[in-house]
Amino acid sequence: MISVLLPQAFRSALPAIGGQNILLLKGTALASTITAFELMGAANLVRADLSGLRASVRRGSWIFLASGIDHGWFRFFRETTCSTVSSGTGSDHLFIPHRVH
């Protein structure tokens, strides 16, 4: 009699036992450890996906730096090779380049 009823009882009780096991797991620190592990795995996936973006930002930073240096050299060259002539009002200036022989 036990050999016949026990499998039938397990079959009908299995969903309830599974639900209880899930509730017990959620109430323990083990569930937060599993969740933290899954979150760290998701963070690693995001980091791997952003590696191409990181390289693009690095290239853009170098281009921005190079253009800033180029602009600075142009401004320095313009100020050292041009004289400022005032038209008399004091608010506007004309840049007249020097002749270089």
MMTF fields as JSON, N, C-alpha, C and O atoms, coordinates in Angstrom:
{
  "mmtfVersion": "1.0.0",
  "mmtfProducer": "UNKNOWN",
  "numBonds": 403,
  "numAtoms": 404,
  "numGroups": 101,
  "numChains": 1,
  "numModels": 1,
  "chainsPerModel": [1],
  "groupsPerChain": [101],
  "chainIdList": ["A"],
  "bondAtomList": [4, 2, 8, 6, 12, 10, 16, 14, 20, 18, 24, 22, 28, 26, 32, 30, 36, 34, 40, 38, 44, 42, 48, 46, 52, 50, 56, 54, 60, 58, 64, 62, 68, 66, 72, 70, 76, 74, 80, 78, 84, 82, 88, 86, 92, 90, 96, 94, 100, 98, 104, 102, 108, 106, 112, 110, 116, 114, 120, 118, 124, 122, 128, 126, 132, 130, 136, 134, 140, 138, 144, 142, 148, 146, 152, 150, 156, 154, 160, 158, 164, 162, 168, 166, 172, 170, 176, 174, 180, 178, 184, 182, 188, 186, 192, 190, 196, 194, 200, 198, 204, 202, 208, 206, 212, 210, 216, 214, 220, 218, 224, 222, 228, 226, 232, 230, 236, 234, 240, 238, 244, 242, 248, 246, 252, 250, 256, 254, 260, 258, 264, 262, 268, 266, 272, 270, 276, 274, 280, 278, 284, 282, 288, 286, 292, 290, 296, 294, 300, 298, 304, 302, 308, 306, 312, 310, 316, 314, 320, 318, 324, 322, 328, 326, 332, 330, 336, 334, 340, 338, 344, 342, 348, 346, 352, 350, 356, 354, 360, 358, 364, 362, 368, 366, 372, 370, 376, 374, 380, 378, 384, 382, 388, 386, 392, 390, 396, 394, 400, 398],
  "bondOrderList": [1, 1, 1, 1, 1, 1, 1, 1, 1, 1, 1, 1, 1, 1, 1, 1, 1, 1, 1, 1, 1, 1, 1, 1, 1, 1, 1, 1, 1, 1, 1, 1, 1, 1, 1, 1, 1, 1, 1, 1, 1, 1, 1, 1, 1, 1, 1, 1, 1, 1, 1, 1, 1, 1, 1, 1, 1, 1, 1, 1, 1, 1, 1, 1, 1, 1, 1, 1, 1, 1, 1, 1, 1, 1, 1, 1, 1, 1, 1, 1, 1, 1, 1, 1, 1, 1, 1, 1, 1, 1, 1, 1, 1, 1, 1, 1, 1, 1, 1, 1],
  "groupList": [{"groupName": "MET", "atomNameList": ["N", "CA", "C", "O"], "elementList": ["N", "C", "C", "O"], "formalChargeList": [0, 0, 0, 0], "bondAtomList": [1, 0, 2, 1, 3, 2], "bondOrderList": [1, 1, 2], "singleLetterCode": "M", "chemCompType": "L-PEPTIDE LINKING"}, {"groupName": "ILE", "atomNameList": ["N", "CA", "C", "O"], "elementList": ["N", "C", "C", "O"], "formalChargeList": [0, 0, 0, 0], "bondAtomList": [1, 0, 2, 1, 3, 2], "bondOrderList": [1, 1, 2], "singleLetterCode": "I", "chemCompType": "L-PEPTIDE LINKING"}, {"groupName": "SER", "atomNameList": ["N", "CA", "C", "O"], "elementList": ["N", "C", "C", "O"], "formalChargeList": [0, 0, 0, 0], "bondAtomList": [1, 0, 2, 1, 3, 2], "bondOrderList": [1, 1, 2], "singleLetterCode": "S", "chemCompType": "L-PEPTIDE LINKING"}, {"groupName": "VAL", "atomNameList": ["N", "CA", "C", "O"], "elementList": ["N", "C", "C", "O"], "formalChargeList": [0, 0, 0, 0], "bondAtomList": [1, 0, 2, 1, 3, 2], "bondOrderList": [1, 1, 2], "singleLetterCode": "V", "chemCompType": "L-PEPTIDE LINKING"}, {"groupName": "LEU", "atomNameList": ["N", "CA", "C", "O"], "elementList": ["N", "C", "C", "O"], "formalChargeList": [0, 0, 0, 0], "bondAtomList": [1, 0, 2, 1, 3, 2], "bondOrderList": [1, 1, 2], "singleLetterCode": "L", "chemCompType": "L-PEPTIDE LINKING"}, {"groupName": "PRO", "atomNameList": ["N", "CA", "C", "O"], "elementList": ["N", "C", "C", "O"], "formalChargeList": [0, 0, 0, 0], "bondAtomList": [1, 0, 2, 1, 3, 2], "bondOrderList": [1, 1, 2], "singleLetterCode": "P", "chemCompType": "L-PEPTIDE LINKING"}, {"groupName": "GLN", "atomNameList": ["N", "CA", "C", "O"], "elementList": ["N", "C", "C", "O"], "formalChargeList": [0, 0, 0, 0], "bondAtomList": [1, 0, 2, 1, 3, 2], "bondOrderList": [1, 1, 2], "singleLetterCode": "Q", "chemCompType": "L-PEPTIDE LINKING"}, {"groupName": "ALA", "atomNameList": ["N", "CA", "C", "O"], "elementList": ["N", "C", "C", "O"], "formalChargeList": [0, 0, 0, 0], "bondAtomList": [1, 0, 2, 1, 3, 2], "bondOrderList": [1, 1, 2], "singleLetterCode": "A", "chemCompType": "L-PEPTIDE LINKING"}, {"groupName": "PHE", "atomNameList": ["N", "CA", "C", "O"], "elementList": ["N", "C", "C", "O"], "formalChargeList": [0, 0, 0, 0], "bondAtomList": [1, 0, 2, 1, 3, 2], "bondOrderList": [1, 1, 2], "singleLetterCode": "F", "chemCompType": "L-PEPTIDE LINKING"}, {"groupName": "ARG", "atomNameList": ["N", "CA", "C", "O"], "elementList": ["N", "C", "C", "O"], "formalChargeList": [0, 0, 0, 0], "bondAtomList": [1, 0, 2, 1, 3, 2], "bondOrderList": [1, 1, 2], "singleLetterCode": "R", "chemCompType": "L-PEPTIDE LINKING"}, {"groupName": "GLY", "atomNameList": ["N", "CA", "C", "O"], "elementList": ["N", "C", "C", "O"], "formalChargeList": [0, 0, 0, 0], "bondAtomList": [1, 0, 2, 1, 3, 2], "bondOrderList": [1, 1, 2], "singleLetterCode": "G", "chemCompType": "PEPTIDE LINKING"}, {"groupName": "ASN", "atomNameList": ["N", "CA", "C", "O"], "elementList": ["N", "C", "C", "O"], "formalChargeList": [0, 0, 0, 0], "bondAtomList": [1, 0, 2, 1, 3, 2], "bondOrderList": [1, 1, 2], "singleLetterCode": "N", "chemCompType": "L-PEPTIDE LINKING"}, {"groupName": "LYS", "atomNameList": ["N", "CA", "C", "O"], "elementList": ["N", "C", "C", "O"], "formalChargeList": [0, 0, 0, 0], "bondAtomList": [1, 0, 2, 1, 3, 2], "bondOrderList": [1, 1, 2], "singleLetterCode": "K", "chemCompType": "L-PEPTIDE LINKING"}, {"groupName": "THR", "atomNameList": ["N", "CA", "C", "O"], "elementList": ["N", "C", "C", "O"], "formalChargeList": [0, 0, 0, 0], "bondAtomList": [1, 0, 2, 1, 3, 2], "bondOrderList": [1, 1, 2], "singleLetterCode": "T", "chemCompType": "L-PEPTIDE LINKING"}, {"groupName": "GLU", "atomNameList": ["N", "CA", "C", "O"], "elementList": ["N", "C", "C", "O"], "formalChargeList": [0, 0, 0, 0], "bondAtomList": [1, 0, 2, 1, 3, 2], "bondOrderList": [1, 1, 2], "singleLetterCode": "E", "chemCompType": "L-PEPTIDE LINKING"}, {"groupName": "ASP", "atomNameList": ["N", "CA", "C", "O"], "elementList": ["N", "C", "C", "O"], "formalChargeList": [0, 0, 0, 0], "bondAtomList": [1, 0, 2, 1, 3, 2], "bondOrderList": [1, 1, 2], "singleLetterCode": "D", "chemCompType": "L-PEPTIDE LINKING"}, {"groupName": "TRP", "atomNameList": ["N", "CA", "C", "O"], "elementList": ["N", "C", "C", "O"], "formalChargeList": [0, 0, 0, 0], "bondAtomList": [1, 0, 2, 1, 3, 2], "bondOrderList": [1, 1, 2], "singleLetterCode": "W", "chemCompType": "L-PEPTIDE LINKING"}, {"groupName": "HIS", "atomNameList": ["N", "CA", "C", "O"], "elementList": ["N", "C", "C", "O"], "formalChargeList": [0, 0, 0, 0], "bondAtomList": [1, 0, 2, 1, 3, 2], "bondOrderList": [1, 1, 2], "singleLetterCode": "H", "chemCompType": "L-PEPTIDE LINKING"}, {"groupName": "CYS", "atomNameList": ["N", "CA", "C", "O"], "elementList": ["N", "C", "C", "O"], "formalChargeList": [0, 0, 0, 0], "bondAtomList": [1, 0, 2, 1, 3, 2], "bondOrderList": [1, 1, 2], "singleLetterCode": "C", "chemCompType": "L-PEPTIDE LINKING"}],
  "groupTypeList": [0, 1, 2, 3, 4, 4, 5, 6, 7, 8, 9, 2, 7, 4, 5, 7, 1, 10, 10, 6, 11, 1, 4, 4, 4, 12, 10, 13, 7, 4, 7, 2, 13, 1, 13, 7, 8, 14, 4, 0, 10, 7, 7, 11, 4, 3, 9, 7, 15, 4, 2, 10, 4, 9, 7, 2, 3, 9, 9, 10, 2, 16, 1, 8, 4, 7, 2, 10, 1, 15, 17, 10, 16, 8, 9, 8, 8, 9, 14, 13, 13, 18, 2, 13, 3, 2, 2, 10, 13, 10, 2, 15, 17, 4, 8, 1, 5, 17, 9, 3, 17],
  "groupIdList": [1, 2, 3, 4, 5, 6, 7, 8, 9, 10, 11, 12, 13, 14, 15, 16, 17, 18, 19, 20, 21, 22, 23, 24, 25, 26, 27, 28, 29, 30, 31, 32, 33, 34, 35, 36, 37, 38, 39, 40, 41, 42, 43, 44, 45, 46, 47, 48, 49, 50, 51, 52, 53, 54, 55, 56, 57, 58, 59, 60, 61, 62, 63, 64, 65, 66, 67, 68, 69, 70, 71, 72, 73, 74, 75, 76, 77, 78, 79, 80, 81, 82, 83, 84, 85, 86, 87, 88, 89, 90, 91, 92, 93, 94, 95, 96, 97, 98, 99, 100, 101],
  "secStructList": [7, 2, 2, 2, 2, 2, 2, 2, 2, 2, 2, 2, 2, 2, 2, 2, 2, 2, 2, 2, 2, 2, 2, 2, 2, 2, 6, 1, 2, 2, 2, 2, 2, 2, 2, 2, 2, 2, 2, 2, 2, 2, 2, 2, 2, 2, 2, 2, 2, 6, 2, 2, 2, 2, 2, 2, 2, 2, 2, 2, 2, 2, 2, 2, 2, 2, 2, 2, 2, 2, 2, 2, 2, 2, 2, 2, 2, 2, 2, 2, 2, 3, 3, 3, 3, 3, 7, 1, 1, 1, 1, 7, 3, 3, 3, 3, 3, 7, 7, 7, 7],
  "xCoordList": [0.81, 0.0, 0.854, 0.519, 1.927, 2.81, 3.488, 3.677, 3.846, 4.539, 3.639, 4.142, 2.364, 1.445, 1.068, 1.022, 0.799, 0.322, 1.435, 1.183, 2.634, 3.711, 4.054, 4.2, 4.191, 4.438, 3.279, 3.498, 2.066, 0.918, 0.927, 0.581, 1.311, 1.369, 2.477, 2.288, 3.618, 4.7, 4.294, 4.61, 3.596, 3.177, 2.226, 2.326, 1.321, 0.376, 0.983, 0.544, 1.983, 2.568, 3.775, 4.235, 4.286, 5.504, 5.377, 6.307, 4.299, 4.211, 4.212, 4.822, 3.54, 3.519, 4.897, 5.322, 5.589, 6.93, 7.891, 8.742, 7.747, 8.602, 8.37, 9.321, 7.114, 6.798, 7.358, 7.878, 7.257, 7.811, 9.333, 9.914, 9.969, 11.428, 11.85, 12.852, 11.106, 11.422, 11.247, 12.086, 10.171, 9.966, 11.062, 11.532, 11.477, 12.563, 13.876, 14.649, 14.127, 15.351, 15.359, 16.401, 14.198, 14.114, 14.344, 14.84, 13.997, 14.156, 15.56, 15.838, 16.447, 17.802, 18.773, 18.428, 19.984, 21.027, 21.542, 22.186, 21.27, 21.729, 21.087, 21.722, 19.83, 19.156, 19.825, 19.977, 20.226, 20.902, 22.283, 22.754, 22.938, 24.235, 24.083, 24.883, 23.078, 22.833, 22.482, 22.944, 21.682, 21.292, 22.497, 22.661, 23.34, 24.536, 25.453, 26.051, 25.564, 26.391, 25.828, 26.579, 24.514, 23.895, 24.073, 24.299, 23.972, 24.179, 25.61, 25.844, 26.56, 27.956, 28.186, 28.953, 27.526, 27.632, 27.042, 27.594, 25.911, 25.308, 26.21, 26.324, 26.848, 27.772, 28.965, 29.44, 29.449, 30.558, 30.141, 30.933, 28.907, 28.421, 28.33, 28.699, 27.838, 27.74, 29.133, 29.356, 30.069, 31.436, 32.052, 32.765, 31.783, 32.314, 31.685, 32.354, 30.406, 29.745, 30.235, 30.218, 30.676, 31.097, 32.574, 33.068, 33.288, 34.713, 34.927, 35.885, 34.067, 34.161, 33.866, 34.496, 32.915, 32.595, 33.764, 34.066, 34.422, 35.567, 36.678, 37.305, 36.925, 37.953, 37.558, 38.413, 36.287, 35.826, 35.96, 36.353, 35.639, 35.78, 37.25, 37.588, 38.122, 39.558, 40.045, 40.808, 39.612, 40.008, 39.473, 40.181, 38.225, 37.643, 38.369, 38.52, 38.815, 39.566, 40.887, 41.293, 41.562, 42.825, 42.594, 43.388, 41.527, 41.223, 40.909, 41.357, 40.136, 39.799, 41.058, 41.216, 41.949, 43.2, 44.063, 44.637, 44.156, 44.964, 44.391, 45.148, 43.073, 42.479, 42.667, 42.836, 42.642, 42.902, 44.329, 44.578, 45.272, 46.674, 46.861, 47.563, 46.236, 46.327, 45.751, 46.345, 44.619, 44.005, 44.899, 45.04, 45.498, 46.391, 47.612, 48.025, 48.201, 49.355, 48.953, 49.701, 47.778, 47.316, 47.113, 47.503, 46.515, 46.27, 47.592, 47.762, 48.518, 49.828, 50.544, 51.122, 50.509, 51.164, 50.525, 51.234, 49.2, 48.498, 48.843, 49.031, 48.929, 49.21, 50.662, 50.956, 51.567, 52.973, 53.358, 54.361, 52.608, 52.974, 52.084, 52.338, 51.064, 50.159, 50.249, 50.395, 50.162, 50.129, 48.69, 47.899, 48.368, 47.017, 46.99, 47.785, 46.078, 45.919, 44.525, 43.541, 44.437, 43.144, 42.621, 43.398, 41.335, 40.731, 40.357, 39.8, 40.643, 40.372, 39.262, 39.229, 38.351, 37.26, 37.681, 37.083, 38.681, 39.163, 38.441, 38.887, 37.329, 36.574, 36.841, 36.671, 37.261, 37.512, 38.984, 39.609, 39.511, 40.919, 41.028, 40.229, 42.023, 42.324, 43.625, 44.605, 43.636, 44.858, 45.545, 45.003, 46.742, 47.516, 48.735, 49.551, 48.873, 50.03, 51.319, 51.329, 52.406, 53.73, 54.206, 53.827, 55.027, 55.658, 56.87, 57.726, 56.925, 58.063, 58.918, 58.439, 60.198, 61.087, 61.93, 62.743],
  "yCoordList": [-1.196, 0.0, 1.261, 2.235, 1.253, 2.419, 2.623, 3.758, 1.549, 1.669, 2.217, 2.715, 2.144, 2.662, 4.107, 4.925, 4.451, 5.784, 6.834, 8.009, 6.437, 7.415, 8.122, 9.344, 7.444, 8.17, 9.085, 10.168, 8.668, 9.523, 10.75, 11.843, 10.592, 11.72, 12.7, 13.914, 12.176, 13.063, 13.856, 15.039, 13.192, 13.851, 15.01, 16.065, 14.835, 15.911, 16.958, 18.107, 16.581, 17.52, 18.272, 19.235, 17.858, 18.456, 19.963, 20.689, 20.483, 21.934, 22.709, 23.775, 22.183, 22.87, 22.833, 23.82, 21.713, 21.604, 22.544, 23.183, 22.619, 23.54, 24.987, 25.758, 25.359, 26.722, 27.029, 28.121, 26.065, 26.257, 26.385, 27.203, 25.586, 25.685, 27.049, 27.61, 27.575, 28.902, 29.962, 30.854, 29.886, 30.845, 30.745, 31.768, 29.53, 29.364, 29.923, 30.529, 29.725, 30.235, 31.757, 32.379, 32.362, 33.821, 34.415, 35.535, 33.694, 34.197, 34.059, 34.568, 33.403, 33.209, 34.146, 34.793, 34.205, 35.027, 34.403, 35.081, 33.131, 32.465, 33.074, 33.159, 33.497, 34.117, 35.434, 35.735, 36.22, 37.477, 37.223, 38.007, 36.143, 35.798, 35.393, 35.791, 34.618, 34.221, 35.448, 35.582, 36.33, 37.528, 38.428, 38.968, 38.596, 39.422, 38.812, 39.535, 37.496, 36.827, 37.062, 37.316, 36.976, 37.215, 38.665, 38.939, 39.604, 41.008, 41.271, 42.038, 40.642, 40.815, 40.232, 40.786, 39.125, 38.56, 39.494, 39.649, 40.12, 41.081, 42.299, 42.834, 42.739, 43.873, 43.526, 44.372, 42.303, 41.881, 41.871, 42.222, 41.473, 41.5, 42.927, 43.196, 43.838, 45.239, 45.811, 46.532, 45.494, 45.985, 45.469, 46.203, 44.233, 43.671, 44.356, 44.565, 44.704, 45.374, 46.806, 47.33, 47.456, 48.846, 49.01, 50.137, 47.922, 48.054, 48.782, 49.544, 48.569, 49.3, 50.777, 51.622, 51.094, 52.491, 53.178, 54.336, 52.463, 53.033, 53.399, 54.45, 52.552, 52.84, 54.051, 54.863, 54.178, 55.325, 56.621, 57.647, 56.58, 57.775, 58.156, 59.339, 57.164, 57.444, 58.106, 59.07, 57.598, 58.208, 59.636, 60.541, 59.826, 61.165, 62.136, 63.311, 61.658, 62.513, 62.945, 64.099, 62.021, 62.376, 63.399, 64.325, 63.244, 64.199, 65.566, 66.587, 65.589, 66.846, 67.525, 68.738, 66.751, 67.296, 67.844, 68.926, 67.105, 67.56, 68.834, 69.728, 68.93, 70.143, 71.329, 72.457, 71.096, 72.174, 72.668, 73.872, 71.747, 72.144, 72.906, 73.917, 72.425, 73.098, 74.511, 75.454, 74.663, 75.983, 76.896, 78.079, 76.355, 77.154, 77.637, 78.786, 76.763, 77.166, 78.213, 79.158, 78.052, 79.035, 80.388, 81.414, 80.402, 81.657, 82.307, 83.519, 81.502, 82.032, 82.614, 83.698, 81.899, 82.371, 83.66, 84.575, 83.754, 84.949, 86.149, 87.252, 85.942, 87.064, 87.51, 88.68, 86.615, 87.011, 87.565, 88.27, 87.278, 87.757, 88.875, 89.41, 89.249, 90.313, 91.465, 91.251, 92.683, 93.845, 94.327, 94.148, 94.922, 95.412, 96.908, 97.658, 97.343, 98.756, 99.158, 98.554, 100.158, 100.616, 101.671, 102.469, 101.689, 102.663, 103.943, 104.854, 104.029, 105.257, 105.119, 105.877, 104.18, 104.037, 103.2, 103.301, 102.395, 101.583, 100.264, 99.399, 100.088, 98.852, 97.845, 96.641, 98.344, 97.406, 97.471, 98.531, 96.352, 96.252, 95.622, 94.763, 96.061, 95.458, 94.69, 95.205, 93.475, 92.686, 92.839, 92.45, 93.409, 93.587, 92.691, 92.872, 91.734, 90.84, 91.548, 92.409, 91.178, 91.695, 91.016, 89.884, 91.716, 91.102, 90.325, 90.839, 89.102, 88.267, 88.135, 87.681, 88.533, 88.467, 87.251, 87.02],
  "zCoordList": [0.0, 0.0, 0.0, -0.674, 0.731, 0.776, -0.575, -1.011, -1.224, -2.505, -3.599, -4.607, -3.438, -4.452, -4.141, -5.06, -2.898, -2.547, -2.49, -2.76, -2.151, -2.011, -3.328, -3.307, -4.464, -5.713, -6.093, -6.637, -5.817, -6.114, -5.209, -5.656, -3.969, -3.035, -3.444, -3.379, -3.861, -4.306, -5.541, -5.669, -6.438, -7.665, -7.359, -7.986, -6.422, -6.104, -5.172, -5.174, -4.379, -3.424, -3.985, -3.37, -5.119, -5.657, -5.927, -5.577, -6.52, -6.713, -5.395, -5.302, -4.387, -3.097, -2.437, -1.837, -2.543, -1.962, -2.694, -2.074, -4.016, -4.788, -4.401, -4.271, -4.215, -3.786, -2.413, -2.182, -1.487, -0.149, -0.199, 0.514, -1.032, -1.153, -1.695, -1.251, -2.635, -3.17, -2.097, -1.976, -1.313, -0.233, 0.817, 1.315, 1.163, 2.125, 1.576, 2.317, 0.3, -0.306, -0.341, -0.133, -0.604, -0.623, 0.759, 0.875, 1.786, 3.145, 3.689, 4.775, 2.993, 3.491, 2.784, 1.795, 3.305, 2.692, 1.405, 0.604, 1.197, -0.013, -1.257, -2.308, -1.139, -2.283, -2.652, -3.836, -1.664, -1.984, -2.571, -3.395, -2.16, -2.737, -4.195, -5.04, -4.484, -5.871, -6.702, -7.835, -6.158, -6.879, -7.114, -8.208, -6.103, -6.276, -7.331, -8.129, -7.337, -8.339, -9.738, -10.68, -9.869, -11.171, -11.605, -12.784, -10.645, -10.984, -11.427, -12.361, -10.763, -11.165, -12.562, -13.35, -12.861, -14.205, -15.247, -16.336, -14.91, -15.833, -16.007, -17.109, -14.929, -15.031, -15.913, -16.672, -15.823, -16.686, -18.152, -19.026, -18.423, -19.806, -20.337, -21.48, -19.501, -19.916, -20.149, -21.122, -19.259, -19.416, -20.715, -21.4, -21.049, -22.296, -23.506, -24.518, -23.406, -24.52, -24.695, -25.809, -23.601, -23.67, -24.003, -24.047, -24.238, -24.539, -25.865, -25.994, -26.841, -28.104, -27.921, -28.558, -27.059, -26.78, -26.092, -26.378, -25.185, -24.477, -25.462, -25.323, -26.444, -27.448, -28.293, -28.644, -28.618, -29.403, -28.619, -29.174, -27.347, -26.507, -26.389, -26.409, -26.266, -26.186, -27.481, -27.432, -28.629, -29.905, -30.018, -30.46, -29.617, -29.66, -28.746, -29.081, -27.6, -26.678, -27.292, -27.151, -27.976, -28.629, -29.737, -29.897, -30.493, -31.561, -30.969, -31.489, -29.879, -29.214, -28.682, -28.82, -28.078, -27.56, -28.691, -28.568, -29.782, -30.92, -31.531, -31.908, -31.633, -32.199, -31.261, -31.725, -29.958, -29.005, -29.088, -29.021, -29.232, -29.384, -30.69, -30.725, -31.763, -33.058, -32.971, -33.495, -32.325, -32.169, -31.335, -31.644, -30.285, -29.448, -30.21, -30.055, -31.039, -31.837, -32.871, -33.118, -33.477, -34.459, -33.795, -34.352, -32.626, -31.915, -31.504, -31.638, -31.008, -30.624, -31.838, -31.757, -32.964, -34.183, -34.672, -35.092, -34.627, -35.09, -34.22, -34.732, -32.906, -32.013, -32.09, -31.842, -32.425, -32.496, -33.854, -33.953, -34.896, -36.232, -36.73, -37.81, -36.003, -36.431, -35.444, -34.241, -35.956, -35.07, -34.97, -35.896, -33.874, -33.643, -33.909, -33.343, -34.768, -35.077, -34.647, -35.073, -33.818, -33.344, -34.297, -34.821, -34.526, -35.433, -34.708, -35.32, -33.448, -32.723, -31.706, -30.737, -31.891, -30.931, -29.733, -28.661, -29.906, -28.801, -28.651, -27.897, -29.357, -29.191, -30.297, -30.106, -31.46, -32.552, -32.953, -32.901, -33.342, -33.714, -35.091, -35.465, -35.833, -37.121, -36.986, -36.447, -37.467, -37.449, -38.801, -39.836, -38.775, -39.998, -39.885, -38.982, -40.781, -40.678, -41.061, -41.941, -40.393, -40.74, -42.008, -42.312, -42.725, -43.89, -43.432, -42.713, -43.852, -43.518, -44.766, -45.805, -44.67, -45.839, -45.78, -46.675]
}
